[in-house]
Amino acid sequence: MFEGKDDMSAHIKSSILGQTINIPIVNGKLGLGIWQGIYLCEFREHGGRRKIVLTIYS
């Protein structure tokens, strides 16, 4: 994939928000609070396919 004109701003936004989150699992469900959620953001104008890697430690 080639770099585009929107790459620099996408890299900055990604570094501010981060790429990794840790979420506890409580009784087989995501341990999120009432007002919490998980959002996936794409900062490039024409983003390609993405993969989500899920690792569960027990």
ZIJOQUI-V552261 format. One record per backbone hydrogen bond with DSSP energy under -0.5 kcal/mol. NH is the residue of the N-H (numbers start at 1). CO is the residue of the C=O. Records with the same first field share a line. If there is no record, write none. Layout:
BEGIN
NH: CO + CO
END
This chain:
BEGIN
7: 4
10: 6
11: 7
12: 8
13: 9
14: 10
15: 11
16: 12
17: 13
18: 14
26: 24 + 29
27: 25
29: 26
31: 24
32: 30
36: 33
41: 39
43: 41
47: 44
53: 51
54: 52
55: 53
57: 55
END
